[in-house]
C-alpha cells in the first residue's frame, strides 16, 4: 500500500498561516508536529490543518 504524504516546507507552511519565518520556528519549538529529513524540516499538511482547527476560537 502506497501512502501519499503532502509535506510542506517551512516557507510553504508559513505562507499558509501568513506568519513570519521566526513565528513558524516558534510554533515548531512549541510542539507543532513535524519531521526532519536530514537538516530539513517538513510539516505534514494534515498536521498543519489539524493544528489550525484546534486553535479556532468561536465567538
C-alpha positions, 0 to 999 in steps of 0.5 A: 500500500502506497501512502501519499504524504503532502509535506510542506516546507517551512516557507510553504507552511508559513505562507499558509498561516501568513506568519513570519519565518521566526513565528513558524520556528516558534510554533515548531519549538512549541510542539507543532508536529513535524519531521526532519529529513536530514537538516530539513524540516517538513510539516505534514499538511494534515498536521498543519490543518489539524493544528489550525482547527484546534486553535479556532476560537468561536465567538 
